[in-house]
Amino acid sequence: MKRICSIYRSSKRNEMYLYVLKSDALERVPESLMAGFGKATHAFDLVLSPERTLAREDIHKVLENLDSQGYHLQMPPAEDDYIQHLPEELLRRNDPM
């Protein structure tokens, strides 16, 4: 069950992405979601299959959402997750001592 997917970047939120079937483009994405997503900028196309791994998403959930609703929304990481991955040097710079 391979799918050719287009990934779009949100103009409103950093690190928010929308996965859609390339053949459908943004046609199946609800207008209410697009209003919150902002301008969708095409980032890249990707072939998805159950064997593929994704960095921040469960491939099975992405494929399920593409089949059932026509899109998958990848939310930005939680701020706590982001802070945990900051280089130690940046964390020390912001420490008031």
N, C-alpha and C positions, 0 to 999 in steps of 0.2 A: 504494500500500500504506500507507494511513493507519491509525494505531492510536491509540485513546483510552487514555491511560496515567494511572495514579495514581502519585504519588510520595510515599513515606513517609520520614520522618526517624527516625534511630536514637536511642534513649534512652541508648545506651552509648558511642557515639563521635560527637563533633562532626563535622559535615560528611560523614557517611556517609548515603547515600540508597539507597532500594530502589525501582526502577521496576517496575511490574507492569501488566498489561492491566486496565483498569478492570472489565471484565466478569468477570475471574477473581479480583479482589481479591488476597488473600494465599494463596489455596488451593494454588497450584502451587509455593510457596516451601518448600524442605525445612525440617523442624523444626530440624535442626542449624544451619542458617543463621540461623533466627529466634532461636535460643538465644544466638548471638553478637551478633545485631543488637539485641536487647532489645525494649522496647515500641516498636511501630511507630506513629508519630503521622502521620496524613495531613497532608501539606503542601499539595498542590494537584494538580489534574488538568491534563493537557496533551495536545494533539493532536500526534502525532509523524508525520512523513513524511520520506522521504529528502531532500527539499529543505530541511528545517529545519536550523538549526545550533543546537548546544548549547554552553554556555560551557566545560564541562570534559570533555565526553564526545564520542566519535565516534558520530554519529547512526546510521551503518550498523551499528556493533557493538551499539548498544542495541537496534535493531530485530531484528537477528539473534538476540541473546540472548532477547528477548521471544518470538520465534517458536520457537526451539529448546528453551529451558528454562523459559519462562514468567516470567522475571524478569531484571533487570539490576541488579547491585550497583555503586554508585558509591562508591569508597573516598575517604577524606579525602585532600587533597593531601599530598605528602611534606613533612616539616618544612622541608627546605631550600627548597622552593618557597614555603612560607609566609613564611619569614624574608626571602627576596628581595623580597617585596612589602610588607614593613613600611615605614611611613613613616620617612624618614631621621631625623626628630626622635626617634622611639622608639629607634632604634638608638644615637643619640648619648647618650641618657639612661642606657642600660645600659652604656656604655663606661666602664671604670674610670679612664681617662686615665692 
